[in-house]
Structures are given as C-alpha cells and as structure tokens.
Amino acid sequence: MWQTEKLIEKGVRIENPDSIEIGAEVNIERISGDGVVIYAGCKIFGEDTLVLRGSKLGYESPVTVDNCQIGPDVELKGGFFQKATFLANAKAGLGSHVREATILEEQASIAHTVALKHTILFPFVTLGSLINFCDCLMAGGTSRKNHSEVGSSYIHFNFTPSQDKATASLIGDVPMGVMLNQNPIFLGGQGGLVGPCRLGYGITVAAGTIVRKDELRCDRLIFGGEGKGGNVAFTANKFRIDKRVIRNNIIYIANLITLKQWYHQVRRLFVSEHFPEDLLYGLIDKVTLAIAERLNRLEAICQKASKDSEGRGDYDPERISPALQFGQELNQRWTELKNLFLEQQANQGHQELRDKFAEKIVRQISRCGRDYVAVIQSLDRQDSEMGTRWLQGIIDEIVGESHRIVPSIS
C-alpha cells in the first residue's frame, strides 16, 4: 500500500488505491506523476518497469505490467504485458497478451484479444482483434491513416509439426521500413501466414487467404480459394530440412542486428525528456532478446538437420541424400555461423554512409526538434535512400558471410 501512496503523492491518478498492487521491487522514481492514470485492479511489477507521462493503464479491464518500458501517452487498456517496450502513443486493447521481446513503436496499436511475443511493430502498424502474431517483424505505412494492418482473426503459424520454431516472418524489412515512407502491407482477416515467410511492401493479402510462400515483389494482391483436400501417410515429427527456412532465418537475424544498430546509432540521437535513455535501453534490450531467441531456434534445427531424416543412426555415405548432406554441413559449421551473428552485432556498417546519414538526422533535429516520426519523415528521398543503403549493407555483409561459411545455403 505504501507504494501506491507514494504514486498518489507524485500526482498519479488512482481512484481506487485499495485495488492496486505495486511490487516492492518497483522503482517509484521510474513512474511519472505527470498525467499517468492507473485504473482499478491493476498490478505493476519489476524493477525495470518504466511509465512515462500521460500513460493510462487498465481503462477497459485490469492490467498487469511486469518489467515493461512504457513511453509517453501509451494506453494499455487491459491484459498482461511482460518484458515489452511501448513507444509514444502506442495502444493495446482489452485482453492483450503481450510477452517478452515485443516492441510497439510510435502509434502502433493492437485491438482486443491479441497475443504477441517476440513481435516488433514499426510506427503506425495496426492489428485488429482476436489475433495471434508471435515471432514477426512488420513495417510499412506513412501515417495512422495510411498504415500496415493485420485483419481480425489472423494467425501467424509459428510452430511446425516437427516441433520447431525457426519460423519468424519478415513483413517488410528494417532498411526501408525505418524510413517511414513505404507503402503499407495489408493482411486480410481470418487468414494466416506460415512462417518463416517474407513479404514486400504494398502487398495486399485477401481475407481468408493462407500465405505459405515468400513474395518479395511489391504492390501485389495475393488471394486463394479453398485448399486442395488430401489424406496421405504422414509422420508429424519427421524433420525435413529446407534451405529456404535457413535462408529466411539468416535474413531475419540480419534484420534484427541492423535494427539494433539503428537504435544505437540513430534512435540515440533522440534521447530527451520524452524519450529518456531508459526507454532507449528498453528497445535495445528487446531486440537483443529477439536475436538470442532466433539463434536458439536456428541452432535447434541445425542440430536436427544433421540426423538421418528416417531416424536411423547409420547410413551409407555413398547414398547420402542432398538434404542430409546439407544438414550435416549446417550442423558442422553452426559454431562458426553463430559466432558470426554474435560478432556482427557490433557491425556499424559503412562508416562514411553512417556518418553522413547521422549528420542529416542531427540537422533535421535542429529544425524539427526531437520528434522521431517528424524528423524521419522530413528527410528527402536521397537522404532516406542513403540511410537505407547504410543499413542494407550490414544485412548484405551478414548474409554474404553466412553463405561463405555454409556455401550450400545458396
């Protein structure tokens, strides 16, 4: 109760103090008293929890917050939120279930009953209701009126019959997505995406469609009718190595590493009263967790890939299948591949491009202030393209090196 009393003394609006639970480990100094509202039934835990001005917790139903960083004017209207970071004006509706390594950037939103874990939504991205969208990064759109969207009752299929989760999907990308100038992506309701999948900007997926293949061409309409029926022999836990899965995992990890550099090199320039370092560190921590998760999931299937797909421990070297040969190569080179990803997290990219782009950002900050969205969208096309080249160069280097380590990935 004494924690609640301290919050009230700071100016936090709590109409029903007896219904609120604040963990003893919560640092009250990290919760702003400026316009923050905590409605009845809420619980706040975690020494890393941060709540900035104007945020509202629990308007539609009680909220549990556990070690989250909550930026200014965020609304978490109901549900469970753990080890996630929310930037300015992000919103989450009733029944949200948002778990570790999730980031909602500026003005991103989810409606009621949405499950997220290891999910990164760039500014303006909007998710409807009754959605399971774990293990995704989604970008696209230029404003709240022109945003990427996922329709209601959508699911990202992120668990395979062979019981692995190396299935993260890249909807848009980091190098172009962070520039906030790309066409939005629309995933129609009551549909699904089978990970790991990659989609380009301007893609529209018709309602009810299950997307199973990559589509990197932009401005396409994907639609599908009823799937073909079938009834065939099938062993659910029989692992089948797929080069496309490995390539998409490598590209996804490379994008996460690039996003981490964006946070370090560009987001850091926006540190201010409304975007303090603690919020920046929240972003960096979440993307670091996401990288570790993807490495663990990729390592698991690399280990599986070295085994005989028929489950036998012995085989004739003269008759080894190409798939098994690839799997063994992948497993043998995994340590070197993993070290590459760990080392590349310090890769700042092409120095000249990076420095020139940073100069452009600093110049725009002097004109527009530290409003992240306004500054990024004020860049002219040439400057945005320069920033994209810098970031894409990091990805290209990581992907190129991974192919050198495991040549048969290509």
C-alpha positions as a Markdown table, in Angstrom:
| # | Residue | x | y | z |
|---|---|---|---|---|
| 1 | Met | 0.0 | 0.0 | 0.0 |
| 2 | Trp | 2.9 | 2.4 | 0.8 |
| 3 | Gln | 4.0 | 2.1 | -2.9 |
| 4 | Thr | 0.5 | 3.2 | -4.0 |
| 5 | Glu | 0.5 | 6.1 | -1.6 |
| 6 | Lys | 3.9 | 7.3 | -3.0 |
| 7 | Leu | 2.5 | 7.3 | -6.5 |
| 8 | Ile | -0.5 | 9.3 | -5.4 |
| 9 | Glu | 1.8 | 11.8 | -3.8 |
| 10 | Lys | 3.7 | 12.1 | -7.1 |
| 11 | Gly | 0.5 | 13.0 | -8.9 |
| 12 | Val | -0.5 | 9.6 | -10.4 |
| 13 | Arg | -4.3 | 9.4 | -10.7 |
| 14 | Ile | -5.5 | 6.3 | -8.8 |
| 15 | Glu | -9.2 | 6.4 | -8.0 |
| 16 | Asn | -9.3 | 3.1 | -6.1 |
| 17 | Pro | -6.0 | 2.7 | -4.3 |
| 18 | Asp | -7.0 | -0.4 | -2.4 |
| 19 | Ser | -7.4 | -2.4 | -5.6 |
| 20 | Ile | -3.9 | -1.6 | -6.9 |
| 21 | Glu | -0.9 | -3.9 | -6.3 |
| 22 | Ile | 2.6 | -2.4 | -6.8 |
| 23 | Gly | 5.5 | -4.8 | -6.2 |
| 24 | Ala | 8.1 | -3.8 | -3.6 |
| 25 | Glu | 10.8 | -4.0 | -6.2 |
| 26 | Val | 9.2 | -1.4 | -8.4 |
| 27 | Asn | 11.2 | 1.9 | -8.5 |
| 28 | Ile | 8.6 | 4.6 | -8.0 |
| 29 | Glu | 11.0 | 7.2 | -9.4 |
| 30 | Arg | 10.6 | 5.4 | -12.8 |
| 31 | Ile | 6.8 | 6.1 | -12.9 |
| 32 | Ser | 5.9 | 9.6 | -13.9 |
| 33 | Gly | 3.3 | 11.6 | -11.9 |
| 34 | Asp | 2.5 | 13.8 | -14.9 |
| 35 | Gly | -0.9 | 12.7 | -16.3 |
| 36 | Val | -0.4 | 9.0 | -15.6 |
| 37 | Val | -3.7 | 7.1 | -14.7 |
| 38 | Ile | -3.9 | 3.7 | -13.1 |
| 39 | Tyr | -7.4 | 2.3 | -13.1 |
| 40 | Ala | -8.9 | -0.2 | -10.6 |
| 41 | Gly | -7.4 | -3.7 | -10.4 |
| 42 | Cys | -4.0 | -3.1 | -12.0 |
| 43 | Lys | -0.8 | -4.8 | -10.9 |
| 44 | Ile | 2.7 | -3.4 | -11.6 |
| 45 | Phe | 5.8 | -5.5 | -11.0 |
| 46 | Gly | 9.5 | -5.4 | -12.0 |
| 47 | Glu | 12.5 | -3.2 | -11.2 |
| 48 | Asp | 12.9 | -2.4 | -14.9 |
| 49 | Thr | 9.3 | -1.1 | -15.2 |
| 50 | Leu | 9.2 | 2.5 | -16.6 |
| 51 | Val | 6.0 | 4.5 | -17.1 |
| 52 | Leu | 6.2 | 8.0 | -18.7 |
| 53 | Arg | 3.9 | 10.9 | -18.7 |
| 54 | Gly | 0.3 | 10.7 | -19.9 |
| 55 | Ser | 0.1 | 6.9 | -20.0 |
| 56 | Lys | -3.1 | 5.1 | -19.0 |
| 57 | Leu | -3.3 | 1.6 | -17.6 |
| 58 | Gly | -6.4 | -0.5 | -17.3 |
| 59 | Tyr | -9.3 | 1.6 | -18.7 |
| 60 | Glu | -11.2 | -1.4 | -20.2 |
| 61 | Ser | -10.1 | -4.1 | -17.7 |
| 62 | Pro | -7.3 | -4.6 | -15.2 |
| 63 | Val | -3.7 | -4.6 | -16.5 |
| 64 | Thr | -0.7 | -6.5 | -15.3 |
| 65 | Val | 2.6 | -4.8 | -16.2 |
| 66 | Asp | 5.8 | -6.8 | -15.5 |
| 67 | Asn | 9.2 | -5.2 | -16.4 |
| 68 | Cys | 7.9 | -3.1 | -19.3 |
| 69 | Gln | 9.0 | 0.2 | -20.5 |
| 70 | Ile | 6.0 | 2.4 | -21.3 |
| 71 | Gly | 6.6 | 5.6 | -23.3 |
| 72 | Pro | 4.5 | 8.8 | -23.2 |
| 73 | Asp | 0.8 | 8.8 | -23.9 |
| 74 | Val | 0.6 | 5.0 | -24.2 |
| 75 | Glu | -2.7 | 3.3 | -23.5 |
| 76 | Leu | -2.6 | -0.3 | -22.2 |
| 77 | Lys | -6.4 | -0.8 | -21.8 |
| 78 | Gly | -6.5 | -4.4 | -20.5 |
| 79 | Gly | -4.4 | -7.6 | -20.3 |
| 80 | Phe | -1.0 | -8.9 | -19.5 |
| 81 | Phe | 2.2 | -7.2 | -20.5 |
| 82 | Gln | 5.7 | -8.6 | -19.7 |
| 83 | Lys | 9.2 | -7.6 | -20.9 |
| 84 | Ala | 7.8 | -5.4 | -23.7 |
| 85 | Thr | 8.5 | -1.8 | -24.8 |
| 86 | Phe | 5.9 | 0.7 | -26.0 |
| 87 | Leu | 6.8 | 4.0 | -27.6 |
| 88 | Ala | 4.8 | 7.2 | -27.7 |
| 89 | Asn | 1.0 | 6.8 | -28.4 |
| 90 | Ala | 1.1 | 3.0 | -28.7 |
| 91 | Lys | -2.2 | 1.4 | -27.8 |
| 92 | Ala | -3.3 | -2.1 | -26.7 |
| 93 | Gly | -6.9 | -3.2 | -26.2 |
| 94 | Leu | -8.8 | -5.4 | -23.8 |
| 95 | Gly | -7.4 | -8.9 | -23.3 |
| 96 | Ser | -4.0 | -8.2 | -24.8 |
| 97 | His | -1.4 | -10.9 | -24.0 |
| 98 | Val | 2.0 | -9.3 | -24.8 |
| 99 | Arg | 5.1 | -11.1 | -23.7 |
| 100 | Glu | 8.9 | -10.8 | -23.9 |
| 101 | Ala | 10.9 | -9.1 | -26.7 |
| 102 | Thr | 7.9 | -7.3 | -28.0 |
| 103 | Ile | 8.2 | -3.7 | -29.3 |
| 104 | Leu | 5.4 | -1.4 | -30.3 |
| 105 | Glu | 6.9 | 1.7 | -31.8 |
| 106 | Glu | 5.2 | 5.1 | -32.2 |
| 107 | Gln | 1.4 | 5.0 | -32.8 |
| 108 | Ala | 1.4 | 1.2 | -33.3 |
| 109 | Ser | -1.7 | -0.4 | -32.0 |
| 110 | Ile | -3.5 | -3.7 | -31.3 |
| 111 | Ala | -7.2 | -4.1 | -30.6 |
| 112 | His | -8.8 | -6.6 | -28.2 |
| 113 | Thr | -7.6 | -10.1 | -27.5 |
| 114 | Val | -4.2 | -10.1 | -29.3 |
| 115 | Ala | -1.2 | -12.3 | -28.5 |
| 116 | Leu | 2.3 | -11.1 | -29.2 |
| 117 | Lys | 5.7 | -12.5 | -28.3 |
| 118 | His | 9.0 | -11.6 | -29.9 |
| 119 | Thr | 7.0 | -9.3 | -32.1 |
| 120 | Ile | 8.2 | -5.9 | -33.4 |
| 121 | Leu | 5.7 | -3.4 | -34.9 |
| 122 | Phe | 7.1 | -0.3 | -36.6 |
| 123 | Pro | 5.3 | 3.0 | -36.3 |
| 124 | Phe | 1.6 | 3.1 | -37.4 |
| 125 | Val | 1.2 | -0.7 | -37.8 |
| 126 | Thr | -2.2 | -1.8 | -36.6 |
| 127 | Leu | -3.5 | -5.2 | -35.6 |
| 128 | Gly | -7.2 | -5.9 | -35.4 |
| 129 | Ser | -8.9 | -8.3 | -32.8 |
| 130 | Leu | -8.6 | -12.0 | -32.0 |
| 131 | Ile | -5.0 | -12.3 | -33.4 |
| 132 | Asn | -2.0 | -14.5 | -32.6 |
| 133 | Phe | 1.0 | -12.7 | -34.2 |
| 134 | Cys | 4.1 | -14.0 | -32.4 |
| 135 | Asp | 7.6 | -14.1 | -34.0 |
| 136 | Cys | 7.1 | -11.3 | -36.6 |
| 137 | Leu | 8.6 | -8.0 | -37.6 |
| 138 | Met | 6.1 | -5.8 | -39.5 |
| 139 | Ala | 6.7 | -2.4 | -41.1 |
| 140 | Gly | 5.1 | -0.2 | -43.8 |
| 141 | Gly | 2.9 | 2.8 | -44.0 |
| 142 | Thr | 3.3 | 6.5 | -43.5 |
| 143 | Ser | 0.7 | 7.6 | -41.0 |
| 144 | Arg | -2.2 | 6.5 | -38.9 |
| 145 | Lys | -4.4 | 6.9 | -42.0 |
| 146 | Asn | -2.0 | 5.1 | -44.3 |
| 147 | His | -0.8 | 2.2 | -42.2 |
| 148 | Ser | 0.1 | -1.5 | -42.5 |
| 149 | Glu | -2.7 | -3.6 | -41.0 |
| 150 | Val | -3.5 | -7.1 | -39.9 |
| 151 | Gly | -7.2 | -8.0 | -40.1 |
| 152 | Ser | -9.1 | -9.7 | -37.2 |
| 153 | Ser | -8.9 | -13.4 | -36.5 |
| 154 | Tyr | -5.4 | -13.6 | -38.2 |
| 155 | Ile | -2.7 | -16.0 | -37.1 |
| 156 | His | 1.0 | -16.3 | -37.8 |
| 157 | Phe | 1.7 | -20.0 | -37.8 |
| 158 | Asn | 5.0 | -20.2 | -35.9 |
| 159 | Phe | 5.2 | -23.9 | -34.7 |
| 160 | Thr | 5.8 | -26.8 | -37.1 |
| 161 | Pro | 4.7 | -30.5 | -36.9 |
| 162 | Ser | 8.4 | -31.3 | -36.3 |
| 163 | Gln | 8.2 | -29.2 | -33.2 |
| 164 | Asp | 10.5 | -26.3 | -34.0 |
| 165 | Lys | 10.0 | -22.6 | -34.0 |
| 166 | Ala | 12.6 | -21.3 | -36.5 |
| 167 | Thr | 9.7 | -19.6 | -38.1 |
| 168 | Ala | 10.0 | -15.8 | -37.7 |
| 169 | Ser | 8.4 | -13.8 | -40.6 |
| 170 | Leu | 9.6 | -10.6 | -42.0 |
| 171 | Ile | 6.7 | -8.4 | -43.3 |
| 172 | Gly | 8.5 | -5.5 | -44.9 |
| 173 | Asp | 12.1 | -5.1 | -43.6 |
| 174 | Val | 14.3 | -2.9 | -41.5 |
| 175 | Pro | 16.4 | -0.8 | -44.0 |
| 176 | Met | 13.4 | 0.6 | -45.8 |
| 177 | Gly | 10.9 | 0.2 | -43.0 |
| 178 | Val | 12.6 | 2.6 | -40.6 |
| 179 | Met | 12.4 | 5.4 | -43.1 |
| 180 | Leu | 8.6 | 5.5 | -42.7 |
| 181 | Asn | 7.9 | 6.1 | -46.4 |
| 182 | Gln | 6.9 | 2.7 | -47.8 |
| 183 | Asn | 3.6 | 1.5 | -49.0 |
| 184 | Pro | 1.5 | -0.2 | -46.3 |
| 185 | Ile | 1.1 | -4.0 | -46.2 |
| 186 | Phe | -2.4 | -5.5 | -45.6 |
| 187 | Leu | -3.1 | -9.0 | -44.3 |
| 188 | Gly | -6.8 | -9.7 | -44.6 |
| 189 | Gly | -8.8 | -11.1 | -41.7 |
| 190 | Gln | -9.4 | -14.7 | -41.0 |
| 191 | Gly | -6.2 | -15.6 | -42.8 |
| 192 | Gly | -2.8 | -16.7 | -41.9 |
| 193 | Leu | 0.9 | -16.6 | -42.6 |
| 194 | Val | 3.0 | -19.7 | -42.4 |
| 195 | Gly | 6.4 | -18.8 | -41.1 |
| 196 | Pro | 9.2 | -18.2 | -41.9 |
| 197 | Cys | 7.9 | -16.0 | -44.6 |
| 198 | Arg | 8.9 | -12.7 | -46.2 |
| 199 | Leu | 6.6 | -10.2 | -47.8 |
| 200 | Gly | 7.4 | -7.0 | -49.7 |
| 201 | Tyr | 5.8 | -3.5 | -49.3 |
| 202 | Gly | 2.5 | -2.8 | -50.9 |
| 203 | Ile | 1.4 | -6.4 | -50.6 |
| 204 | Thr | -2.4 | -7.0 | -50.1 |
| 205 | Val | -3.5 | -10.4 | -48.9 |
| 206 | Ala | -7.2 | -11.1 | -49.4 |
| 207 | Ala | -9.3 | -12.1 | -46.4 |
| 208 | Gly | -9.3 | -15.8 | -45.7 |
| 209 | Thr | -6.0 | -16.5 | -47.5 |
| 210 | Ile | -3.2 | -18.6 | -46.1 |
| 211 | Val | 0.2 | -17.4 | -47.3 |
| 212 | Arg | 2.8 | -20.1 | -47.5 |
| 213 | Lys | 5.4 | -18.6 | -49.8 |
| 214 | Asp | 7.6 | -15.6 | -49.9 |
| 215 | Glu | 6.5 | -12.7 | -52.1 |
| 216 | Leu | 9.2 | -10.0 | -52.4 |
| 217 | Arg | 7.7 | -8.2 | -55.3 |
| 218 | Cys | 6.0 | -5.1 | -54.2 |
| 219 | Asp | 2.4 | -4.0 | -54.8 |
| 220 | Arg | 0.9 | -7.4 | -55.3 |
| 221 | Leu | -2.5 | -8.9 | -54.5 |
| 222 | Ile | -2.4 | -12.4 | -53.0 |
| 223 | Phe | -5.6 | -14.4 | -52.9 |
| 224 | Gly | -6.5 | -18.0 | -52.5 |
| 225 | Gly | -9.6 | -20.2 | -52.5 |
| 226 | Glu | -10.2 | -23.4 | -50.6 |
| 227 | Gly | -7.2 | -25.6 | -50.3 |
| 228 | Lys | -6.9 | -28.9 | -52.0 |
| 229 | Gly | -8.1 | -31.8 | -49.9 |
| 230 | Gly | -6.0 | -34.8 | -49.1 |
| 231 | Asn | -5.4 | -37.8 | -46.9 |
| 232 | Val | -1.9 | -39.3 | -47.1 |
| 233 | Ala | 0.6 | -41.1 | -44.8 |
| 234 | Phe | 2.4 | -38.6 | -42.7 |
| 235 | Thr | 4.8 | -38.6 | -39.7 |
| 236 | Ala | 4.3 | -35.5 | -37.7 |
| 237 | Asn | 7.7 | -35.2 | -36.1 |
| 238 | Lys | 9.7 | -36.2 | -39.1 |
| 239 | Phe | 12.1 | -33.3 | -39.7 |
| 240 | Arg | 12.7 | -32.1 | -43.2 |
| 241 | Ile | 15.5 | -29.6 | -43.8 |
| 242 | Asp | 14.6 | -26.7 | -46.1 |
| 243 | Lys | 17.2 | -24.3 | -47.4 |
| 244 | Arg | 14.5 | -21.6 | -47.7 |
| 245 | Val | 13.9 | -21.9 | -44.0 |
| 246 | Ile | 17.6 | -21.5 | -43.2 |
| 247 | Arg | 18.0 | -18.5 | -45.6 |
| 248 | Asn | 14.9 | -16.7 | -44.2 |
| 249 | Asn | 16.2 | -17.2 | -40.6 |
| 250 | Ile | 19.6 | -15.8 | -41.5 |
| 251 | Ile | 17.9 | -12.8 | -43.2 |
| 252 | Tyr | 15.6 | -12.2 | -40.2 |
| 253 | Ile | 18.5 | -12.3 | -37.8 |
| 254 | Ala | 20.5 | -9.9 | -40.0 |
| 255 | Asn | 17.5 | -7.5 | -40.0 |
| 256 | Leu | 17.4 | -7.7 | -36.1 |
| 257 | Ile | 21.1 | -6.9 | -35.9 |
| 258 | Thr | 20.6 | -4.0 | -38.3 |
| 259 | Leu | 17.6 | -2.7 | -36.2 |
| 260 | Lys | 19.9 | -2.9 | -33.1 |
| 261 | Gln | 22.4 | -0.6 | -34.9 |
| 262 | Trp | 19.6 | 1.7 | -35.8 |
| 263 | Tyr | 18.6 | 2.0 | -32.2 |
| 264 | His | 22.3 | 2.6 | -31.2 |
| 265 | Gln | 23.2 | 5.0 | -33.9 |
| 266 | Val | 20.0 | 6.9 | -34.8 |
| 267 | Arg | 17.4 | 6.5 | -32.0 |
| 268 | Arg | 20.1 | 7.5 | -29.5 |
| 269 | Leu | 20.1 | 11.0 | -31.1 |
| 270 | Phe | 16.5 | 11.5 | -30.0 |
| 271 | Val | 17.2 | 11.0 | -26.3 |
| 272 | Ser | 15.3 | 13.7 | -24.4 |
| 273 | Glu | 12.8 | 14.2 | -21.5 |
| 274 | His | 10.1 | 12.4 | -23.5 |
| 275 | Phe | 12.5 | 9.7 | -24.8 |
| 276 | Pro | 14.9 | 9.0 | -21.9 |
| 277 | Glu | 17.8 | 6.7 | -22.1 |
| 278 | Asp | 15.9 | 4.1 | -20.0 |
| 279 | Leu | 13.3 | 3.8 | -22.9 |
| 280 | Leu | 16.1 | 3.5 | -25.4 |
| 281 | Tyr | 17.7 | 0.8 | -23.4 |
| 282 | Gly | 14.4 | -1.0 | -23.3 |
| 283 | Leu | 14.4 | -1.1 | -27.1 |
| 284 | Ile | 18.0 | -2.3 | -27.3 |
| 285 | Asp | 17.2 | -5.0 | -24.6 |
| 286 | Lys | 14.2 | -6.3 | -26.5 |
| 287 | Val | 15.9 | -6.6 | -29.9 |
| 288 | Thr | 18.9 | -8.3 | -28.1 |
| 289 | Leu | 16.5 | -10.8 | -26.6 |
| 290 | Ala | 14.9 | -11.3 | -30.0 |
| 291 | Ile | 18.3 | -12.1 | -31.6 |
| 292 | Ala | 19.1 | -14.6 | -28.8 |
| 293 | Glu | 15.8 | -16.3 | -29.4 |
| 294 | Arg | 16.3 | -16.6 | -33.1 |
| 295 | Leu | 19.8 | -18.0 | -32.6 |
| 296 | Asn | 18.5 | -20.6 | -30.2 |
| 297 | Arg | 15.7 | -21.7 | -32.6 |
| 298 | Leu | 18.1 | -21.8 | -35.6 |
| 299 | Glu | 20.6 | -23.8 | -33.6 |
| 300 | Ala | 17.9 | -26.4 | -32.6 |
| 301 | Ile | 17.0 | -27.1 | -36.3 |
| 302 | Cys | 20.7 | -27.2 | -37.3 |
| 303 | Gln | 21.2 | -30.0 | -34.7 |
| 304 | Lys | 18.1 | -31.8 | -36.1 |
| 305 | Ala | 19.3 | -31.3 | -39.6 |
| 306 | Ser | 22.4 | -33.4 | -39.1 |
| 307 | Lys | 20.3 | -36.5 | -38.3 |
| 308 | Asp | 19.1 | -39.1 | -40.8 |
| 309 | Ser | 15.6 | -38.0 | -41.8 |
| 310 | Glu | 14.5 | -41.6 | -41.4 |
| 311 | Gly | 15.6 | -41.6 | -37.8 |
| 312 | Arg | 18.5 | -44.1 | -38.4 |
| 313 | Gly | 21.8 | -43.5 | -36.8 |
| 314 | Asp | 23.7 | -45.3 | -39.6 |
| 315 | Tyr | 23.7 | -44.6 | -43.3 |
| 316 | Asp | 25.6 | -45.4 | -46.4 |
| 317 | Pro | 28.0 | -42.5 | -47.2 |
| 318 | Glu | 27.7 | -43.3 | -50.9 |
| 319 | Arg | 23.9 | -42.9 | -50.8 |
| 320 | Ile | 23.5 | -39.9 | -48.5 |
| 321 | Ser | 20.7 | -37.6 | -49.6 |
| 322 | Pro | 21.5 | -34.0 | -50.6 |
| 323 | Ala | 19.2 | -32.8 | -47.8 |
| 324 | Leu | 21.0 | -34.8 | -45.2 |
| 325 | Gln | 24.4 | -33.7 | -46.6 |
| 326 | Phe | 23.3 | -30.1 | -46.3 |
| 327 | Gly | 22.0 | -30.7 | -42.8 |
| 328 | Gln | 25.3 | -32.2 | -41.7 |
| 329 | Glu | 27.3 | -29.3 | -43.2 |
| 330 | Leu | 25.0 | -26.9 | -41.4 |
| 331 | Asn | 25.5 | -28.6 | -38.1 |
| 332 | Gln | 29.2 | -28.8 | -38.5 |
| 333 | Arg | 29.5 | -25.1 | -39.3 |
| 334 | Trp | 27.0 | -24.0 | -36.7 |
| 335 | Thr | 29.5 | -22.7 | -34.2 |
| 336 | Glu | 31.2 | -20.6 | -36.8 |
| 337 | Leu | 27.9 | -19.3 | -38.1 |
| 338 | Lys | 26.7 | -18.5 | -34.6 |
| 339 | Asn | 29.9 | -16.6 | -33.8 |
| 340 | Leu | 29.4 | -14.6 | -37.0 |
| 341 | Phe | 26.0 | -13.4 | -35.7 |
| 342 | Leu | 27.4 | -12.6 | -32.3 |
| 343 | Glu | 30.3 | -10.6 | -33.7 |
| 344 | Gln | 28.2 | -8.8 | -36.3 |
| 345 | Gln | 26.1 | -7.2 | -33.6 |
| 346 | Ala | 28.9 | -4.7 | -33.3 |
| 347 | Asn | 28.9 | -4.0 | -37.0 |
| 348 | Gln | 28.1 | -0.3 | -37.5 |
| 349 | Gly | 28.1 | -0.6 | -41.3 |
| 350 | His | 29.8 | 1.6 | -43.9 |
| 351 | Gln | 31.4 | 4.4 | -41.8 |
| 352 | Glu | 31.0 | 7.2 | -44.4 |
| 353 | Leu | 27.4 | 6.4 | -45.1 |
| 354 | Arg | 26.6 | 6.1 | -41.5 |
| 355 | Asp | 28.3 | 9.4 | -40.5 |
| 356 | Lys | 26.7 | 11.3 | -43.4 |
| 357 | Phe | 23.3 | 10.0 | -42.5 |
| 358 | Ala | 23.7 | 10.8 | -38.9 |
| 359 | Glu | 24.6 | 14.4 | -39.9 |
| 360 | Lys | 21.4 | 14.6 | -41.8 |
| 361 | Ile | 19.4 | 13.4 | -38.8 |
| 362 | Val | 21.2 | 15.9 | -36.5 |
| 363 | Arg | 20.4 | 18.8 | -38.9 |
| 364 | Gln | 16.7 | 17.8 | -39.0 |
| 365 | Ile | 16.6 | 17.6 | -35.2 |
| 366 | Ser | 17.8 | 21.1 | -35.1 |
| 367 | Arg | 14.9 | 22.1 | -37.3 |
| 368 | Cys | 12.1 | 19.8 | -36.1 |
| 369 | Gly | 13.0 | 19.1 | -32.5 |
| 370 | Arg | 13.4 | 15.5 | -31.2 |
| 371 | Asp | 10.1 | 14.3 | -32.6 |
| 372 | Tyr | 11.3 | 11.0 | -34.1 |
| 373 | Val | 8.5 | 10.5 | -36.6 |
| 374 | Ala | 8.6 | 14.1 | -37.8 |
| 375 | Val | 12.4 | 14.1 | -38.3 |
| 376 | Ile | 12.5 | 10.8 | -40.2 |
| 377 | Gln | 9.6 | 11.8 | -42.4 |
| 378 | Ser | 11.2 | 15.2 | -43.1 |
| 379 | Leu | 14.2 | 13.6 | -44.8 |
| 380 | Asp | 14.3 | 14.0 | -48.5 |
| 381 | Arg | 14.3 | 10.9 | -50.7 |
| 382 | Gln | 18.1 | 11.0 | -51.3 |
| 383 | Asp | 18.8 | 11.1 | -47.6 |
| 384 | Ser | 16.4 | 8.2 | -46.9 |
| 385 | Glu | 17.9 | 6.1 | -49.6 |
| 386 | Met | 21.4 | 6.8 | -48.2 |
| 387 | Gly | 20.2 | 5.6 | -44.8 |
| 388 | Thr | 18.7 | 2.5 | -46.4 |
| 389 | Arg | 22.0 | 1.7 | -48.3 |
| 390 | Trp | 23.9 | 2.0 | -45.0 |
| 391 | Leu | 21.5 | -0.4 | -43.2 |
| 392 | Gln | 21.2 | -2.8 | -46.2 |
| 393 | Gly | 25.0 | -3.0 | -46.3 |
| 394 | Ile | 25.0 | -4.5 | -42.8 |
| 395 | Ile | 22.5 | -7.1 | -43.9 |
| 396 | Asp | 24.3 | -7.9 | -47.1 |
| 397 | Glu | 27.6 | -8.4 | -45.2 |
| 398 | Ile | 26.0 | -10.8 | -42.7 |
| 399 | Val | 24.1 | -12.8 | -45.3 |
| 400 | Gly | 27.2 | -12.9 | -47.6 |
| 401 | Glu | 29.4 | -14.2 | -44.7 |
| 402 | Ser | 26.9 | -16.8 | -43.8 |
| 403 | His | 26.9 | -18.1 | -47.3 |
| 404 | Arg | 30.7 | -18.2 | -47.2 |
| 405 | Ile | 30.6 | -20.3 | -44.0 |
| 406 | Val | 27.9 | -22.6 | -45.4 |
| 407 | Pro | 28.2 | -22.4 | -49.2 |
| 408 | Ser | 25.4 | -24.9 | -49.9 |
| 409 | Ile | 22.8 | -22.5 | -48.3 |
| 410 | Ser | 22.8 | -20.6 | -51.7 |
